[in-house]
Amino acid sequence: MGKSNKVCPVCGRKMKSQFNGLQHCKCGMSWKKDVGFFERTNDMVFTLERVKNGKKVKQRPAIRSKQEKSN
């Protein structure tokens, strides 16, 4: 197994990569490089955030919550 292949601690399946540094399992567990293992909730949204580093622009995974539409 390579570095990017994590095994889910709940069900034992291999986790699938969504972005670099962010992986998911079908049972609802996720793994993020700086956070570790956590359980997903319905209001979580996974996005790529642009970060400027000098002249380069890099993308890194970020977790945000859904914002409800207010009428």
N, C-alpha and C positions, 0 to 999 in steps of 0.2 A: 504494500500500500504506500502511496506517495504521501507527501506532507499534507496535501489538500483533502485527502480522503479521511474524514472523521467518521467514527462509529457512534451512533446515537446511544446515550446512556440508558434510555428508557426501553426501546424496542430492539436494539442491537443491529439495526440496518445501517448501511452506508448512507451518509448524508450527501445531498446534491448541492453543488455550488450554484448560487445565484449571481453573485459578484465575487471578485477577488476579496478574500477575507470575510465572506458571509456565506454560510451554508445552512440548508434546511433539511428536515426529515418529514415524512408524511404524517407522523404521529403528533406533530405540533411543536417539536423541539427545534431550536435554532442555535447556531454557534456563530459568534462574531469575535474577531481577532482580539480586540481589547476588552470585551465584556466576558467572554466565555460562553457557557451553555445557558440558555434561558428559554422559557416557554412563551410561544407567540400568543397574542390576544387578537381579537377581531378588529381593534382600532389601530393596529400597527401598520405602517406603510414603510416599505423599504425603498430607498432612493439612492441615487448617486449624487454626491455633493461635489461641486467644483471648488478646488482650493488652489489659490495662486501661490506659487513658490518661486519668487524671483520672476523670471520671464516665462517659466513653464506653468501650465495649468494642468493639475492632476485631478483625478476623480477618486473619491473614496466613498465607501458605503455609509449611509446614515439611516437611523431609525427615527421616524416621526409618527405622530398620532394623527388619525383622521380628524379633520375639522368638520363639524356638522354644519350644513347650510341653514342659515337663519333667514326666514322670510319676513 
